[in-house]
Amino acid sequence: MLRETRKAFNAYLDRQAELNGEDRETVRGGKAFTVEPSIQQKLNDKQQESSGFLQRVNISPVDEMKGEKLGLGVSGPLAGRTNTAGGTKRTTTDPSGLDALGYECKQTNSDTHIRYAKLDMWAKFPDFQTRIRNQILTRQALDRIMIGWNGTSAAATTNKGTSPLLQDVNIGWLEHIRQYDGGARYLMEGATADVIKIGADAETTDYRNVDALVVDAVHNLLPSWARQDPGLVAILGDDLVHDKFFPMVNSNLEPTEQLAADLIISAKRVGGKTAVTVPFFPSNAILITRLVAGESNLSIYEQAGKRRRTVVDRAELDQIETYESSNDAYVVEDFDFACLIENIEIV
């Protein structure tokens, strides 16, 4: 790399050491260091800022690798009455609705490299360090969305060739719903095995339209107290979305803002629910769940103090390499507010 690039890159390494309370020689020497929990939280905040969808997902620190859910959403009804005259005590209810199913964080590696040529180009700009950070954070944010929708297992050694949607990195939200209580919140077939057919011919299809499917799924898969929750949305795969169905694509965002327009909210409704589409969601599926910033039913837990990073100057390859890992879990906070429909075919 050029001399000016080397100065800028060393300043970047020194800043990493300062932020994380590490010795400068440790970071410059390409040794592993632990990201400070406060910096870890700031990185997660920046990831959420880069994605309209992740802003509606809870990204929360947890102390233990395995444990009970945090219960970040609001659960079922609380109101009631107890006749205390006979000595019966009033009992309390946890509004977060914790269930017996907990979480387990899995290590996720996010290893990247940046070529010297790109660093030389970036070194001319005052935001050199920010450019390095943002390139890594943006890709990590997209990977988290991809794993959340497509993850089905946590393999000891992953394989992007056989799992191009990161299916083997971690167990995502949809897989948790498939596995919950023997499929109690999961619909994957109609009259014909392994397919739900939608079309005009009532004799050969299961539903006339997507609206009817959503109404039926909400009625049969969700408990009565959850069906009319105002935070419920219908996330649709792109095979079910017509371009005229989503006329408003983040129209309130200014081009200069850093928010990624990856959350598309329709002006119309599907089966009475706001229709939404997001990246990497299965093309022939519908997820009905609460998606409200701060009270979302979808969460990513990251174990605090366990994000580790190593930055290596790899001269023999003309690039710098960043090895980073975090311990993550994808959590559905309350299965009473989530149902999944898959294998939908438009006839």
LOLOBA-548220 format. One line per field, with one value per residue: residue in three letters; z, x, y of N, C-alpha, C in turn; residue number from 1. Coordinates in steps of 0.02 Angstrom, whole numbers, plus 50000, padded with zeros to 5 digits. Layout:
dotor <- Ala|...
n.pz <- Z|...
n.px <- X|...
n.py <- Y|...
ca.pz <- Z|...
ca.px <- X|...
ca.py <- Y|...
c.pz <- Z|...
c.px <- X|...
c.py <- Y|...
vodo <- NUM|...
***
This chain:
dotor <- Met|Leu|Arg|Glu|Thr|Arg|Lys|Ala|Phe|Asn|Ala|Tyr|Leu|Asp|Arg|Gln|Ala|Glu|Leu|Asn|Gly|Glu|Asp|Arg|Glu|Thr|Val|Arg|Gly|Gly|Lys|Ala|Phe|Thr|Val|Glu|Pro|Ser|Ile|Gln|Gln|Lys|Leu|Asn|Asp|Lys|Gln|Gln|Glu|Ser|Ser|Gly|Phe|Leu|Gln|Arg|Val|Asn|Ile|Ser|Pro|Val|Asp|Glu|Met|Lys|Gly|Glu|Lys|Leu|Gly|Leu|Gly|Val|Ser|Gly|Pro|Leu|Ala|Gly|Arg|Thr|Asn|Thr|Ala|Gly|Gly|Thr|Lys|Arg|Thr|Thr|Thr|Asp|Pro|Ser|Gly|Leu|Asp|Ala|Leu|Gly|Tyr|Glu|Cys|Lys|Gln|Thr|Asn|Ser|Asp|Thr|His|Ile|Arg|Tyr|Ala|Lys|Leu|Asp|Met|Trp|Ala|Lys|Phe|Pro|Asp|Phe|Gln|Thr|Arg|Ile|Arg|Asn|Gln|Ile|Leu|Thr|Arg|Gln|Ala|Leu|Asp|Arg|Ile|Met|Ile|Gly|Trp|Asn|Gly|Thr|Ser|Ala|Ala|Ala|Thr|Thr|Asn|Lys|Gly|Thr|Ser|Pro|Leu|Leu|Gln|Asp|Val|Asn|Ile|Gly|Trp|Leu|Glu|His|Ile|Arg|Gln|Tyr|Asp|Gly|Gly|Ala|Arg|Tyr|Leu|Met|Glu|Gly|Ala|Thr|Ala|Asp|Val|Ile|Lys|Ile|Gly|Ala|Asp|Ala|Glu|Thr|Thr|Asp|Tyr|Arg|Asn|Val|Asp|Ala|Leu|Val|Val|Asp|Ala|Val|His|Asn|Leu|Leu|Pro|Ser|Trp|Ala|Arg|Gln|Asp|Pro|Gly|Leu|Val|Ala|Ile|Leu|Gly|Asp|Asp|Leu|Val|His|Asp|Lys|Phe|Phe|Pro|Met|Val|Asn|Ser|Asn|Leu|Glu|Pro|Thr|Glu|Gln|Leu|Ala|Ala|Asp|Leu|Ile|Ile|Ser|Ala|Lys|Arg|Val|Gly|Gly|Lys|Thr|Ala|Val|Thr|Val|Pro|Phe|Phe|Pro|Ser|Asn|Ala|Ile|Leu|Ile|Thr|Arg|Leu|Val|Ala|Gly|Glu|Ser|Asn|Leu|Ser|Ile|Tyr|Glu|Gln|Ala|Gly|Lys|Arg|Arg|Arg|Thr|Val|Val|Asp|Arg|Ala|Glu|Leu|Asp|Gln|Ile|Glu|Thr|Tyr|Glu|Ser|Ser|Asn|Asp|Ala|Tyr|Val|Val|Glu|Asp|Phe|Asp|Phe|Ala|Cys|Leu|Ile|Glu|Asn|Ile|Glu|Ile|Val
n.pz <- 50000|49979|50049|50115|50132|50219|50335|50363|50383|50493|50587|50593|50653|50776|50829|50844|50946|51048|51067|51115|51227|51217|51202|51094|51016|51017|50934|50815|50788|50735|50820|50910|50982|51106|51077|51157|51264|51257|51135|51055|51066|51001|50872|50838|50840|50731|50630|50630|50590|50459|50394|50350|50385|50493|50590|50642|50711|50863|50926|51041|51186|51278|51428|51448|51356|51336|51381|51458|51361|51331|51324|51250|51187|51197|51276|51293|51352|51503|51593|51724|51865|52041|52172|52325|52448|52508|52543|52437|52345|52238|52081|51984|51813|51691|51576|51467|51426|51436|51379|51394|51305|51269|51222|51121|51091|50945|50876|50755|50615|50534|50414|50323|50182|50119|49974|49938|49835|49843|49971|49950|49868|49955|50053|50022|50072|50210|50288|50301|50398|50434|50314|50303|50415|50384|50268|50315|50415|50343|50262|50362|50418|50313|50304|50427|50410|50305|50366|50467|50397|50321|50388|50446|50519|50622|50571|50604|50518|50395|50228|50090|49960|49956|50036|49996|50042|50171|50251|50340|50445|50562|50665|50606|50618|50548|50544|50680|50701|50619|50691|50812|50937|50867|50742|50763|50730|50595|50423|50281|50177|50074|50008|49926|49949|50020|49955|49933|49847|49752|49666|49535|49510|49606|49627|49603|49677|49837|49892|49840|49830|49892|50002|50061|50104|50202|50296|50336|50390|50498|50577|50609|50653|50748|50919|50992|51059|50994|50862|50815|50845|50835|50789|50701|50546|50373|50300|50141|50015|49862|49750|49771|49759|49669|49558|49560|49679|49779|49787|49858|49905|50035|50035|50116|50140|50124|49988|50034|50157|50263|50274|50224|50091|50116|50171|50123|50126|50098|50027|50029|50099|50157|50181|50286|50353|50361|50219|50186|50119|50120|50106|50049|50098|50090|49930|49906|50019|50171|50313|50462|50586|50733|50700|50755|50794|50936|51001|50933|50874|50831|50863|50882|50978|51049|51122|51254|51264|51193|51063|50949|50870|50740|50652|50507|50413|50259|50166|50066|49989|49952|50030|50167|50305|50400|50537|50617|50749|50823|50949|50917|50924|50853|50885|50914|51000|51054|51017|51002|50929|50797|50638|50505|50331|50198|50038|49939|49793|49649|49544
n.px <- 50042|50015|50120|50046|49928|49969|49994|49864|49801|49870|49831|49697|49707|49762|49658|49562|49623|49621|49482|49441|49512|49635|49808|49911|50010|49967|49854|49908|49996|49924|49853|49723|49585|49463|49308|49251|49106|49025|49064|49029|48889|48869|48909|48809|48701|48736|48726|48588|48546|48585|48492|48325|48238|48304|48292|48170|48184|48227|48386|48482|48589|48649|48699|48734|48779|48678|48507|48353|48224|48215|48092|48037|47928|47749|47634|47489|47317|47295|47201|47082|46995|46986|46902|46933|46878|46856|46982|47061|47205|47260|47339|47487|47533|47656|47687|47769|47767|47851|47908|47938|48037|48201|48351|48498|48656|48757|48921|48966|49060|49128|49221|49325|49405|49501|49563|49728|49724|49597|49603|49704|49635|49532|49606|49623|49518|49436|49355|49409|49424|49291|49239|49299|49242|49103|49089|49109|49008|48888|48882|48878|48753|48665|48692|48642|48505|48483|48517|48421|48301|48327|48405|48431|48507|48655|48801|48957|49063|49035|48963|48964|48942|48847|48753|48700|48621|48658|48607|48660|48722|48659|48512|48368|48229|48115|48134|48127|47991|47936|47973|47908|47808|47762|47728|47623|47604|47616|47589|47591|47536|47392|47248|47321|47472|47612|47595|47513|47382|47333|47206|47083|46995|46891|46879|47001|47094|47155|47128|47049|47119|47262|47224|47118|47188|47275|47182|47122|47233|47270|47156|47155|47282|47330|47304|47151|47169|47276|47249|47199|47297|47369|47499|47530|47593|47596|47720|47776|47833|47929|47871|47738|47708|47653|47708|47627|47570|47646|47660|47725|47883|47972|47949|47966|48099|48246|48363|48491|48501|48566|48496|48453|48349|48272|48158|48001|47847|47680|47547|47429|47329|47338|47228|47180|47294|47441|47542|47706|47871|48034|48215|48284|48186|48093|48029|47901|47820|47732|47744|47664|47671|47715|47787|47856|47949|48049|47955|47955|47921|48023|48190|48367|48488|48642|48787|48856|49016|49082|49116|49243|49395|49517|49642|49734|49877|49903|50026|50076|49966|49921|49823|49715|49655|49512|49464|49324|49212|49055|48936|48782|48601|48445|48284|48113|48005|47874|47774|47638|47609|47646|47643|47677|47669|47697|47759|47674|47580|47540|47410
n.py <- 49940|50119|50252|50354|50286|50186|50261|50305|50184|50130|50225|50191|50063|50098|50172|50072|49999|50094|50117|49994|49969|49905|49854|49946|49883|49754|49755|49809|49708|49606|49521|49434|49522|49572|49647|49790|49790|49908|49964|49857|49864|49987|49953|49862|49950|50031|49937|49916|50043|50039|49964|49959|49855|49788|49885|49861|49747|49668|49689|49625|49625|49484|49400|49266|49116|49026|49020|49085|49165|49343|49403|49517|49571|49610|49507|49400|49437|49535|49585|49556|49482|49449|49373|49421|49410|49288|49249|49217|49247|49379|49354|49380|49418|49389|49510|49496|49367|49247|49088|48910|48882|48919|49008|48985|49036|49039|49029|49146|49177|49317|49350|49455|49539|49678|49748|49815|49912|49969|50023|50118|50206|50248|50312|50444|50513|50596|50515|50388|50283|50261|50213|50087|50024|50031|49955|49825|49816|49832|49718|49620|49651|49618|49482|49438|49457|49367|49243|49241|49218|49103|49010|48845|48757|48732|48708|48624|48652|48766|48779|48870|48834|48728|48784|48919|49023|49038|48937|48844|48910|48958|48932|48998|49119|49070|48931|48901|48924|48825|48712|48726|48660|48544|48595|48685|48817|48823|48808|48711|48640|48602|48530|48450|48361|48444|48567|48724|48781|48921|49000|49037|48932|48844|48708|48648|48714|48776|48900|49053|49172|49266|49342|49269|49157|49212|49261|49141|49073|49156|49143|49007|48971|49060|49109|49173|49297|49353|49377|49501|49591|49749|49765|49663|49604|49552|49468|49447|49334|49360|49298|49313|49442|49579|49707|49819|49810|49860|50013|50111|50139|50155|50296|50405|50424|50518|50537|50563|50505|50374|50258|50094|50049|49926|49878|49860|49930|49903|50003|49942|49807|49637|49512|49588|49627|49729|49730|49673|49670|49597|49581|49425|49341|49189|49146|49094|49105|49157|49256|49291|49404|49502|49658|49778|49918|49909|49830|49713|49546|49472|49434|49460|49392|49438|49381|49468|49545|49447|49468|49455|49507|49513|49596|49586|49623|49571|49555|49472|49445|49566|49636|49683|49590|49552|49465|49414|49374|49330|49284|49225|49218|49178|49228|49195|49287|49265|49136|49137|49247|49228|49152|49039|49017|48910|48844|48895|48905|48990|48965
ca.pz <- 50000|49976|50113|50148|50151|50278|50391|50379|50408|50562|50630|50603|50702|50841|50852|50868|51011|51097|51081|51149|51286|51203|51189|51023|50983|51008|50874|50757|50776|50706|50870|50924|51040|51119|51068|51218|51259|51235|51063|51026|51060|50949|50808|50825|50824|50663|50586|50624|50551|50388|50367|50372|50418|50559|50638|50672|50745|50925|50930|51113|51218|51332|51464|51443|51289|51334|51436|51442|51319|51366|51325|51234|51162|51242|51265|51292|51396|51573|51634|51757|51932|52090|52233|52380|52512|52538|52557|52376|52328|52169|52052|51932|51748|51657|51512|51413|51403|51428|51376|51417|51255|51279|51165|51124|51043|50905|50850|50684|50591|50478|50395|50262|50163|50075|49935|49944|49786|49869|50027|49922|49844|50012|50096|50003|50102|50283|50322|50285|50448|50430|50255|50320|50462|50353|50220|50354|50449|50295|50243|50420|50425|50261|50323|50482|50381|50266|50413|50502|50355|50287|50429|50470|50560|50639|50555|50632|50463|50347|50158|50048|49897|49965|50074|49973|50082|50240|50286|50390|50493|50625|50659|50599|50644|50515|50566|50748|50695|50592|50742|50874|50957|50814|50685|50783|50698|50529|50371|50223|50124|50073|49990|49896|49994|50010|49914|49945|49782|49751|49598|49527|49507|49674|49630|49598|49719|49907|49907|49780|49827|49949|50059|50093|50137|50262|50344|50363|50431|50560|50617|50630|50681|50803|50970|50983|51085|50953|50792|50798|50871|50785|50763|50655|50475|50331|50260|50081|49968|49801|49703|49786|49758|49604|49564|49575|49747|49824|49753|49900|49928|50080|50003|50164|50150|50080|49958|50071|50219|50260|50284|50166|50075|50109|50200|50080|50158|50049|50045|50033|50152|50137|50233|50342|50382|50319|50179|50190|50088|50144|50069|50063|50124|50041|49878|49905|50089|50206|50386|50497|50653|50754|50676|50780|50824|51009|51026|50881|50896|50805|50899|50876|51039|51041|51188|51270|51279|51156|50994|50945|50805|50724|50588|50484|50351|50222|50111|50011|49949|49939|50060|50240|50321|50466|50562|50671|50769|50875|50969|50901|50925|50822|50933|50909|51070|51076|50960|50994|50883|50736|50601|50443|50277|50146|49981|49906|49720|49613|49486
ca.px <- 50000|50053|50142|49991|49880|49996|49982|49792|49784|49897|49787|49637|49722|49771|49591|49531|49653|49596|49411|49429|49554|49688|49874|49918|50052|49926|49811|49952|50031|49880|49830|49651|49564|49392|49275|49218|49033|48995|49077|48987|48821|48870|48912|48742|48660|48752|48696|48516|48538|48598|48439|48258|48208|48334|48268|48109|48203|48264|48454|48491|48644|48634|48760|48750|48772|48614|48464|48284|48212|48208|48022|48039|47863|47692|47600|47416|47279|47313|47145|47043|46970|46988|46862|46980|46841|46864|47053|47098|47253|47269|47401|47513|47549|47712|47662|47814|47747|47906|47889|47990|48089|48251|48393|48567|48697|48806|48973|48961|49120|49120|49290|49325|49468|49498|49625|49768|49704|49539|49626|49739|49584|49496|49651|49618|49459|49441|49316|49441|49408|49219|49227|49317|49191|49037|49088|49101|48944|48833|48879|48855|48681|48631|48699|48597|48438|48482|48515|48357|48248|48344|48445|48398|48552|48719|48851|49024|49097|48983|48981|48924|48924|48785|48706|48714|48582|48682|48561|48694|48759|48622|48440|48334|48162|48065|48145|48100|47918|47921|47985|47872|47748|47739|47701|47560|47599|47647|47545|47633|47502|47320|47219|47376|47530|47670|47582|47451|47366|47290|47183|47012|46956|46881|46883|47070|47138|47136|47103|47039|47168|47307|47187|47082|47238|47298|47126|47114|47290|47265|47101|47167|47349|47344|47252|47103|47193|47330|47229|47187|47351|47382|47567|47539|47600|47605|47780|47764|47887|47922|47827|47669|47703|47649|47740|47577|47546|47688|47674|47763|47944|48008|47945|47984|48171|48284|48419|48554|48502|48605|48454|48444|48278|48261|48094|47950|47782|47628|47490|47371|47330|47326|47189|47172|47359|47486|47586|47776|47920|48102|48264|48303|48130|48074|47987|47832|47799|47704|47751|47622|47700|47721|47849|47852|48013|48047|47911|47952|47920|48084|48248|48434|48526|48714|48818|48897|49086|49108|49134|49315|49418|49588|49656|49800|49902|49926|50064|50085|49905|49903|49758|49708|49603|49481|49431|49279|49162|49007|48892|48715|48542|48385|48232|48043|47990|47810|47747|47567|47604|47683|47627|47713|47636|47747|47741|47617|47585|47488|47389
ca.py <- 50000|50181|50278|50388|50234|50153|50305|50304|50117|50126|50265|50150|50011|50131|50191|50010|49984|50143|50106|49930|49963|49857|49880|49962|49834|49693|49763|49816|49645|49555|49474|49439|49562|49571|49712|49814|49786|49972|49969|49804|49891|50038|49918|49837|50008|50051|49887|49930|50104|50024|49921|49975|49797|49774|49933|49834|49685|49680|49663|49634|49589|49437|49383|49195|49086|48990|49041|49100|49224|49407|49422|49588|49593|49608|49443|49398|49481|49540|49607|49503|49500|49395|49386|49411|49407|49221|49236|49201|49300|49399|49329|49423|49388|49420|49534|49478|49300|49200|49018|48864|48877|48970|49024|48962|49074|49002|49072|49164|49211|49364|49363|49495|49570|49736|49750|49876|49962|50004|50064|50176|50253|50276|50351|50514|50543|50602|50463|50324|50232|50247|50172|50017|49998|50025|49899|49764|49816|49824|49647|49583|49662|49578|49412|49423|49450|49304|49186|49241|49190|49041|48965|48784|48717|48764|48657|48635|48687|48785|48770|48916|48801|48691|48826|48988|49071|49031|48892|48802|48951|48961|48917|49062|49128|49027|48862|48895|48918|48758|48661|48740|48623|48499|48632|48716|48883|48812|48780|48700|48604|48604|48466|48413|48359|48488|48626|48761|48808|48980|49014|49052|48870|48821|48635|48624|48754|48779|48967|49093|49225|49269|49369|49215|49115|49246|49262|49073|49056|49194|49116|48937|48959|49105|49111|49227|49361|49378|49386|49571|49633|49801|49762|49607|49617|49493|49472|49407|49319|49399|49265|49331|49515|49612|49773|49870|49799|49899|50076|50156|50107|50200|50362|50457|50427|50562|50501|50574|50467|50313|50200|50051|50041|49855|49861|49889|49926|49916|50046|49898|49757|49568|49479|49634|49643|49768|49687|49694|49625|49610|49542|49356|49302|49137|49176|49067|49098|49215|49256|49339|49414|49572|49688|49847|49938|49910|49777|49662|49476|49442|49460|49431|49400|49431|49374|49526|49532|49389|49485|49456|49532|49513|49630|49563|49651|49512|49584|49424|49445|49637|49651|49676|49541|49560|49404|49437|49324|49347|49229|49250|49175|49206|49212|49217|49301|49236|49099|49153|49303|49213|49092|49034|48981|48897|48803|48926|48903|49027|48926
c.pz <- 50000|50046|50151|50171|50215|50340|50412|50409|50479|50610|50644|50656|50772|50871|50878|50937|51064|51117|51124|51208|51278|51193|51114|50986|50972|50944|50812|50739|50750|50755|50886|50985|51045|51113|51133|51211|51236|51161|51026|51016|51006|50880|50789|50807|50752|50613|50576|50583|50476|50356|50395|50407|50487|50611|50673|50705|50809|50919|51000|51140|51272|51363|51452|51371|51281|51393|51415|51399|51362|51370|51309|51208|51217|51226|51267|51342|51468|51618|51664|51826|51977|52151|52293|52448|52547|52551|52496|52356|52253|52144|51994|51869|51718|51589|51453|51388|51390|51424|51395|51367|51263|51215|51175|51070|51009|50878|50776|50665|50531|50458|50326|50245|50118|50040|49945|49896|49810|49928|50002|49898|49902|50054|50080|50040|50179|50321|50308|50334|50445|50370|50268|50364|50426|50304|50257|50385|50402|50275|50301|50430|50375|50278|50379|50457|50344|50311|50447|50463|50332|50329|50455|50515|50576|50631|50587|50581|50410|50276|50115|49982|49901|50003|50057|50010|50156|50283|50343|50442|50561|50612|50661|50626|50613|50537|50637|50745|50668|50646|50804|50882|50901|50755|50700|50751|50626|50482|50308|50168|50131|50058|49958|49941|49971|49963|49935|49880|49788|49678|49595|49528|49577|49680|49631|49642|49791|49926|49841|49773|49892|50011|50098|50132|50203|50315|50376|50409|50498|50605|50647|50665|50740|50855|50963|51004|51041|50883|50771|50826|50818|50756|50713|50583|50439|50287|50202|50042|49901|49747|49712|49780|49686|49611|49579|49647|49798|49791|49793|49928|49969|50054|50051|50175|50100|50051|49998|50135|50209|50266|50220|50154|50064|50141|50160|50110|50109|50075|50052|50089|50123|50193|50295|50376|50334|50284|50177|50149|50109|50106|50096|50093|50071|49993|49880|49975|50115|50281|50415|50568|50670|50733|50691|50814|50900|51039|50974|50911|50872|50838|50876|50942|51022|51110|51200|51288|51242|51082|50991|50874|50800|50656|50568|50418|50312|50159|50052|49965|49933|49967|50135|50253|50392|50483|50622|50686|50822|50890|50965|50910|50894|50861|50911|50981|51095|51016|50951|50944|50819|50704|50532|50393|50221|50091|49944|49831|49691|49549|49433
c.px <- 50044|50070|50085|49937|49904|49985|49909|49772|49810|49855|49722|49649|49730|49704|49554|49558|49626|49524|49398|49475|49610|49755|49882|49958|50014|49885|49854|49986|49987|49857|49756|49639|49488|49363|49240|49142|48999|49005|49036|48916|48818|48872|48844|48694|48672|48725|48622|48504|48546|48542|48372|48224|48237|48314|48204|48122|48241|48334|48478|48550|48618|48700|48782|48742|48705|48572|48392|48279|48204|48135|48014|47973|47810|47651|47524|47383|47302|47252|47107|47020|46974|46946|46907|46945|46850|46936|47093|47142|47251|47336|47422|47528|47608|47689|47707|47803|47804|47880|47949|48048|48139|48288|48461|48607|48748|48858|48964|49025|49103|49189|49292|49396|49454|49565|49661|49743|49644|49559|49663|49689|49548|49540|49649|49562|49465|49403|49343|49420|49334|49204|49244|49262|49126|49034|49077|49031|48885|48826|48856|48780|48643|48635|48651|48525|48432|48477|48447|48301|48264|48382|48405|48442|48614|48774|48918|49068|49045|49010|48936|48905|48858|48732|48717|48676|48599|48636|48594|48733|48725|48549|48402|48263|48112|48073|48120|48024|47899|47925|47941|47811|47719|47708|47636|47550|47624|47597|47587|47600|47427|47293|47272|47436|47583|47658|47515|47436|47317|47270|47107|46968|46950|46889|46955|47118|47112|47106|47097|47093|47210|47271|47151|47129|47260|47244|47119|47171|47287|47213|47119|47234|47366|47288|47210|47131|47248|47307|47222|47240|47369|47453|47579|47545|47605|47666|47773|47827|47875|47881|47755|47657|47703|47676|47689|47552|47585|47707|47717|47824|47984|48008|47964|48058|48204|48344|48484|48558|48538|48562|48447|48370|48262|48196|48041|47882|47728|47577|47426|47380|47315|47289|47182|47237|47401|47535|47656|47818|47990|48150|48270|48247|48110|48020|47915|47804|47768|47717|47707|47649|47700|47789|47846|47918|48005|48004|47904|47951|47982|48144|48312|48469|48600|48746|48867|48968|49117|49119|49210|49337|49494|49597|49727|49816|49935|49963|50071|50024|49882|49834|49764|49649|49578|49443|49388|49228|49117|48965|48820|48662|48484|48324|48164|48019|47927|47778|47672|47556|47644|47654|47657|47674|47687|47718|47680|47630|47525|47472|47361
c.py <- 50062|50206|50312|50338|50199|50195|50303|50237|50107|50167|50228|50097|50041|50151|50129|49991|50031|50130|50045|49918|49912|49892|49891|49910|49768|49697|49769|49751|49590|49503|49486|49484|49560|49641|49730|49810|49850|49982|49916|49829|49945|50007|49890|49894|50031|50001|49901|49993|50090|49985|49941|49917|49786|49826|49909|49766|49704|49649|49677|49596|49542|49416|49311|49169|49051|49012|49051|49162|49286|49428|49496|49615|49592|49547|49451|49444|49478|49552|49548|49527|49438|49416|49369|49404|49340|49202|49217|49260|49316|49374|49375|49382|49425|49444|49516|49407|49253|49128|48975|48858|48935|48986|48993|48998|49028|49050|49083|49202|49255|49387|49397|49517|49630|49742|49817|49930|50002|50048|50126|50228|50287|50323|50426|50550|50545|50548|50393|50269|50212|50203|50099|49987|49985|49967|49833|49761|49804|49751|49604|49591|49620|49504|49393|49415|49383|49243|49183|49208|49119|48990|48905|48742|48759|48712|48675|48672|48702|48779|48815|48885|48764|48731|48900|49042|49065|48987|48855|48843|48953|48944|48983|49062|49079|48954|48851|48887|48850|48705|48669|48696|48581|48534|48668|48785|48881|48779|48773|48658|48612|48535|48420|48417|48408|48547|48657|48798|48866|48993|49021|48989|48839|48745|48609|48662|48755|48847|49006|49146|49225|49295|49314|49169|49147|49247|49194|49054|49092|49163|49047|48927|49004|49102|49174|49295|49392|49400|49459|49618|49685|49800|49706|49632|49550|49505|49422|49395|49351|49365|49286|49406|49540|49682|49828|49865|49840|49965|50123|50119|50157|50272|50418|50464|50475|50523|50508|50535|50401|50250|50160|50040|49967|49832|49897|49877|49947|49966|50005|49848|49688|49533|49522|49653|49684|49721|49716|49645|49646|49565|49470|49314|49251|49161|49153|49058|49163|49205|49310|49345|49488|49600|49763|49864|49944|49856|49721|49592|49439|49475|49425|49445|49392|49431|49432|49506|49475|49404|49494|49474|49527|49547|49613|49597|49593|49536|49537|49419|49516|49654|49651|49630|49554|49496|49425|49383|49353|49286|49253|49196|49212|49182|49239|49225|49266|49202|49110|49210|49291|49150|49096|48992|48972|48853|48829|48927|48941|48989|48973
vodo <- 1|2|3|4|5|6|7|8|9|10|11|12|13|14|15|16|17|18|19|20|21|22|23|24|25|26|27|28|29|30|31|32|33|34|35|36|37|38|39|40|41|42|43|44|45|46|47|48|49|50|51|52|53|54|55|56|57|58|59|60|61|62|63|64|65|66|67|68|69|70|71|72|73|74|75|76|77|78|79|80|81|82|83|84|85|86|87|88|89|90|91|92|93|94|95|96|97|98|99|100|101|102|103|104|105|106|107|108|109|110|111|112|113|114|115|116|117|118|119|120|121|122|123|124|125|126|127|128|129|130|131|132|133|134|135|136|137|138|139|140|141|142|143|144|145|146|147|148|149|150|151|152|153|154|155|156|157|158|159|160|161|162|163|164|165|166|167|168|169|170|171|172|173|174|175|176|177|178|179|180|181|182|183|184|185|186|187|188|189|190|191|192|193|194|195|196|197|198|199|200|201|202|203|204|205|206|207|208|209|210|211|212|213|214|215|216|217|218|219|220|221|222|223|224|225|226|227|228|229|230|231|232|233|234|235|236|237|238|239|240|241|242|243|244|245|246|247|248|249|250|251|252|253|254|255|256|257|258|259|260|261|262|263|264|265|266|267|268|269|270|271|272|273|274|275|276|277|278|279|280|281|282|283|284|285|286|287|288|289|290|291|292|293|294|295|296|297|298|299|300|301|302|303|304|305|306|307|308|309|310|311|312|313|314|315|316|317|318|319|320|321|322|323|324|325|326|327|328|329|330|331|332|333|334|335|336|337|338|339|340|341|342|343|344|345|346|347
***
